[in-house]
Amino acid sequence: MAFPHVWSATEDNQPTGSTPIGQGDDYIAATRQMVRERIGLEHNFDFTNDAEQGSHREGSARVWVSETEPEDPIPAVTAETVGQLKKGRFWFKPSTGEAFVYDLGTAAWKAINITGAQLIGLVTALSAKSTVAAADKILILDSSAGGAGKLITADKFATAAQGAKADAALPASSYTAADVLTKIKTVDGAGSGLDADTVDGQQASAFQPASSAINTSNIGSQSVRNADTVDGQHASAFATAAQGVKADNALPAASYTAADVLAKVKTVDGVGSGLDADLLDGQQGSYYQPASSAITTGNIGSQSVSNADTVDGRHASAFATADQGAKADAAAPKSWFTSGVAGSWSSYSIPKTSRWVPPAGLYIFRSESYVTIEVYDGSSFHVTGSAGIGGMYLTNGSILGLLNTSASSKTVYYRKLL
């Protein structure tokens, strides 16, 4: 900010001879204020503490002594003025012994680094300017003695040569095992003359000397003694070479599964394999009709059929006699069915791939797909129509048959005659 009172050439000549008497005290007061404002840039003007009034501000004629970076107490008149006033200010940090000076070019506090040679030169220069009579001593302020002066002789400081050595010395923090190892590894190896005490933690006695070692060039001339044990084990504890070959060629136990055995058997079973199964679809052989005694289309005419107790679960009393059939054929025609639906409605399920010969007195009304209606001619059955087609077929208990060629059961629907 700017000064509240502008001190100009005109202001410098006030009051004039023509200035009214009543304004003279104003000019006097303004002059005092302008003086205080400007001198206050470098001096203390604390109205509450007149003991400090007029003394130099810290960092002005005195060095700043603080642990933190000091703030410039000078009011910010203009950027140029502040920069000029900060330039060259000195700050000392007690905890580290560092000294800083404000650098106007970088607008920051810059640490002062003094080499040994520079320190000696500084001591010499200060000694020459010292008011102490002894030219070989310098006067410093001892903080432990409350700031009292203390004479220090030159022999308490390092020489220029010692300072140069110190600058060139290796810092103790750089002397580490890792750093030494890194340097050793740049010169170790063949021809280095480095003699190690151990290798991987083992003494030399733990290794075989090359002079007595068996290698590819001398193994043929070696005489190998018969050992009693290997790793403390006798030969009986190990498998023979032949057993090893067998083990290499053996089938892993994990591969011996029921699924694997079945897959292999299925590659050689069937006609001519000689495989004798215990069951067929879960049934013993006694469950099935032997081929030697089975009735087929080639031998059915020559078979002598024994007297059955039932036919399709029905006793003989459920069927008409031959005489009754003849009478029925000769009887006068009459209505076969009752009014409307003509008799009772029913159905029969034919097992898969089998034939059903229905009892007499049924009118075949309809059949499912895969079912064909056949007629027996005394030696074999003959198809009379396409599969799945019904019709008006009257059964007599022996001639009419229905064949299911499907792999599942099929249903035939019929009505019973009166």
VENQUIWO-V381860 format. One record per helix or strand. SS is the DSSP state (helix for helix, strand for strand). FROM is the first residue (numbers start at 0). TO is the last residue. If there is no record, write none. Layout:
ss->[SS | SS]
from->[FROM | FROM]
to->[TO | TO]
This chain:
ss->[helix | helix | strand | strand | strand | strand | strand | helix | strand | strand | strand | helix | strand | helix | strand | helix | helix | helix | helix | strand | strand | helix | helix | helix | strand | strand | helix | helix | helix | helix | strand | strand | helix | helix | helix | strand | strand | helix | helix | strand | strand | strand | strand | strand | strand | strand | strand]
from->[8 | 20 | 42 | 55 | 57 | 61 | 63 | 78 | 89 | 97 | 107 | 115 | 136 | 142 | 147 | 153 | 159 | 171 | 176 | 198 | 201 | 203 | 209 | 218 | 229 | 232 | 234 | 240 | 252 | 257 | 279 | 282 | 284 | 290 | 299 | 310 | 313 | 315 | 321 | 344 | 353 | 361 | 370 | 380 | 392 | 399 | 409]
to->[11 | 38 | 42 | 55 | 57 | 61 | 64 | 85 | 92 | 102 | 110 | 128 | 141 | 144 | 152 | 155 | 167 | 173 | 183 | 198 | 201 | 205 | 211 | 220 | 229 | 232 | 236 | 248 | 254 | 264 | 279 | 282 | 286 | 292 | 301 | 310 | 313 | 317 | 329 | 349 | 355 | 366 | 375 | 382 | 393 | 403 | 415]
